[in-house]
Amino acid sequence: MQRLALFDLDNTLIDLDAAFLLWAHEFAEGHRLSRKAVDHLVKLDRNGLPHRELFFTKVRERFKLSAPATELWAAYRQRMPHLVQCRPEVIDALAGLRASGWRVGIVTNGTADNQLGKLQRTGLVDVVDGYALSDNRRQVTAYISTRS
């Protein structure tokens, strides 16, 4: 019998909260917002808004930003993969599972560009057999196998 281990990406294999905090500081600095703005962004994130489009609509309104919410959200998706990190011991553990005969996959939700960027930038894509991304906006699920 083939053994299979599936893992979530955000706040399981990578520390998304730490990356979000880095992003919040960069965002506040880039828009010349106060330290309190960072606290507000973190609080808004932790309140679990159903989707980032709504999050950025609220951010735009709160800070009276001229850029459309869709543009703010696109910039976030582009930047976030550069801010996330995967600890080396996580990479080693996944590689160890594969070496001991396990098939290893990542199952995650979110926009495909953002999630795929995270997988590639952290090196996770190289140590798993495959991954599945579920795009919340369109309810589309994509499966891409990285190994035969």
C-alpha positions in Angstrom: 0.0 0.0 0.0 1.3 3.4 -1.0 1.6 5.8 1.9 0.5 9.4 1.4 1.0 12.6 3.4 -0.8 15.8 2.5 0.1 19.2 4.1 -1.5 22.6 4.1 0.8 25.4 3.0 0.0 28.6 5.0 0.9 28.5 8.7 1.7 24.8 8.4 4.7 24.5 6.1 5.4 28.2 6.0 4.9 31.0 8.6 2.4 33.2 6.7 1.7 35.3 9.8 5.4 36.4 10.0 5.4 37.1 6.2 2.2 39.2 6.6 3.8 41.2 9.3 6.8 42.0 7.1 4.4 42.9 4.3 2.4 45.2 6.7 5.5 47.1 7.7 6.6 47.5 4.0 3.1 48.6 3.0 2.8 51.1 5.8 6.2 52.5 5.0 5.5 52.6 1.3 2.3 54.5 1.8 3.7 56.7 4.6 1.4 55.3 7.2 1.9 55.2 10.9 2.9 52.4 13.2 -0.7 52.2 14.2 -1.5 51.4 10.6 0.6 48.2 10.9 -1.4 47.2 14.0 -4.7 47.9 12.1 -3.6 45.8 9.1 -2.6 42.9 11.4 -5.9 43.2 13.3 -7.9 43.3 10.0 -6.0 40.2 8.8 -6.6 38.3 12.0 -10.3 39.1 11.9 -10.4 36.6 9.0 -12.1 38.6 6.2 -13.4 36.1 3.7 -11.3 37.3 0.8 -8.4 39.7 0.2 -10.5 41.8 -2.2 -12.6 42.8 0.7 -9.5 43.2 2.9 -8.0 45.6 0.4 -11.3 47.5 -0.1 -11.3 48.1 3.7 -7.6 49.1 3.7 -8.2 51.5 0.8 -11.1 53.1 2.6 -9.5 53.3 6.0 -6.3 54.9 4.8 -7.9 56.9 1.9 -5.6 55.4 -0.7 -6.0 56.4 -4.3 -5.0 53.0 -5.8 -7.9 50.7 -6.5 -8.3 47.8 -4.2 -7.7 45.3 -7.0 -4.3 47.0 -7.7 -3.4 46.8 -4.0 -4.3 43.2 -3.9 -2.3 42.4 -7.0 0.7 44.0 -5.5 0.3 42.0 -2.3 0.1 38.7 -4.3 3.2 39.6 -6.2 5.2 40.5 -3.1 4.1 37.8 -0.6 6.0 34.9 -2.2 9.2 36.9 -1.7 8.5 37.3 2.1 7.5 33.8 3.1 10.2 31.4 4.3 10.3 27.7 4.9 12.6 26.5 7.6 15.3 24.1 6.5 14.1 21.4 8.9 10.7 21.4 7.1 12.3 20.9 3.8 14.5 18.1 5.3 11.5 16.4 6.9 9.5 16.4 3.6 12.5 15.0 1.7 12.9 12.4 4.5 9.3 11.3 4.1 9.8 10.9 0.4 13.1 9.0 0.9 11.3 6.6 3.2 8.7 5.7 0.5 5.9 8.2 1.3 4.2 10.2 -1.5 4.1 13.8 -0.3 1.7 16.5 -1.4 0.6 20.0 -0.6 -3.0 21.0 -0.7 -3.8 24.7 -0.3 -6.3 27.4 -1.1 -5.8 30.9 -2.3 -5.0 32.6 -5.6 -2.9 30.3 -7.8 -0.3 33.0 -8.6 0.4 33.7 -5.0 0.4 30.1 -3.8 2.5 28.8 -6.7 4.9 31.6 -6.1 5.2 30.6 -2.4 5.8 27.0 -3.4 8.5 27.9 -5.9 10.3 30.6 -3.9 10.5 28.4 -0.7 11.8 25.4 -2.6 8.8 23.3 -1.4 7.9 22.5 -5.0 11.2 20.6 -5.3 10.6 18.2 -2.3 7.0 17.1 -2.9 5.4 14.8 -5.4 2.6 17.2 -6.3 0.4 19.9 -5.1 -3.2 21.0 -5.5 -4.3 24.7 -5.5 -7.9 25.8 -5.0 -8.5 29.3 -6.2 -11.2 30.8 -3.9 -12.2 33.5 -6.4 -13.3 31.1 -9.1 -13.8 27.9 -7.2 -11.3 26.3 -9.6 -9.1 23.5 -8.4 -5.9 22.7 -10.2 -3.7 19.7 -9.7 -0.1 19.8 -11.0 2.2 16.8 -10.4 5.8 17.8 -10.0 7.1 14.2 -10.2 6.0 11.1 -12.2 
